[in-house]
Amino acid sequence: MQIEAREEIWPLDKPFRISRGTRSEARVVVVTVTDRQHTGRGEAVPISRYNQSIASVLAQIESIKSETNLDRHRIQELLPAGAARNALDCAFWDLEAKISGKRVWELANIPMVHFLETAFTISLDTPEKMATAAKESANAPILKLKLGGDDVDLARVEAVREAASAARLLVDANESWSPAHYQKIVPVLRGLRVEVIEQPFPADADEVLETLDHPIPVCADESCHTSADLSRLTSRYQMINVKLDKTGGLTEALLLTDRARQSGFKLLIGCMVGTSLSMAPARVLASAADYVDLDGPLLLAGDRDHGLAYENGGISVPSRELWG
């Protein structure tokens, strides 16, 4: 088994801002796994919030290349959840599909819905610029608004609601709110028909959710990585955001989604900012999700060949040429 990993840089269409900072490019790690006859690919996005870098992810992958009998089950034991394991895991799934001639969803026994609506994310900005972005995304049935925990948050949502009266709205605070901000803003957000609030508080301080009302469902993102996190989230969240760069690949993500459903959580299938190769494995999970947020390629200046088709606010299944 031969494994190779490399960095790729994909410029964004425009700068993308959240509460923690701004980026103008997506830096990803692409892994190929070959048995000399077939080749599988996987892509991951190292995230500094989780103490990852391109260098650290490449080093993790390099550290296991000399191991024998490598497959997606073995790497669950060798590597922690995160971007490195994600790229490898997805490459092994792709390789299995190539060898078997079956699609990944057939191997995983998952019924696929062939057209799903996906949210489109509006970057954190002034109310006026976010409203303009909403107007430019008039075909998007679901808009996800990045918020910043400041006094302008409410004006941002009001401006977008006015610009996109028919759109379904989700908001994502990326750990930036205080309890006082939450209590002040949430009743108004409900009146603006916001359907989900994602990660309002820092992951290490989210126990405050046990003491607050939840008139709008609250979704765990930074607070939920793998199935091991679920037990402490049940009295705090109603939904979890499943991202393969957090779970460490599709293998753990399948386990997480199954156990989350059993525990009564709703599911949002999300992504980091990457190409269609990052989105394709998550698209397998999306058929059974309550919300889908796999818009990463729409934020890029250009996508890779055989990329996912995005039309009328929806997302297609991946082609064999892309993945799986």
Number of C-alpha atoms within 10 A of each C-alpha: 14 12 20 15 21 14 16 12 11 19 16 21 14 13 13 20 17 19 19 11 8 12 14 15 19 21 20 26 26 22 25 21 24 16 12 8 8 13 20 25 26 29 32 34 29 24 18 9 9 11 9 15 18 20 12 14 25 20 13 16 20 14 12 14 13 11 11 9 10 16 17 20 13 13 22 18 9 14 18 15 20 25 32 32 28 35 30 31 31 33 29 27 28 27 26 21 22 19 14 11 12 14 20 22 17 13 14 13 9 14 12 16 13 12 15 20 20 25 25 26 25 24 21 22 21 14 18 14 16 21 22 16 18 26 16 12 18 17 15 22 18 23 25 23 27 25 27 22 20 12 10 13 21 18 13 22 24 16 19 25 20 13 19 24 15 12 21 18 24 22 24 23 22 23 24 18 18 16 14 8 15 17 13 12 14 18 14 14 21 13 8 18 15 21 15 23 25 26 25 27 23 16 15 9 11 18 16 11 18 13 10 12 12 16 12 16 15 21 26 27 22 22 22 23 24 21 17 10 13 19 10 12 21 15 11 18 24 19 26 28 26 30 27 34 27 28 24 27 31 24 18 21 25 20 13 22 24 13 15 22 14 10 14 11 20 19 23 26 26 25 22 22 25 27 26 26 26 29 28 24 28 26 26 24 22 24 19 16 17 12 22 27 26 29 24 21 26 18 24 21 12 14 19 12 11 14 21 22 14 17 14 11 19 20 21 17 20 22 14 15 9 17 28 29
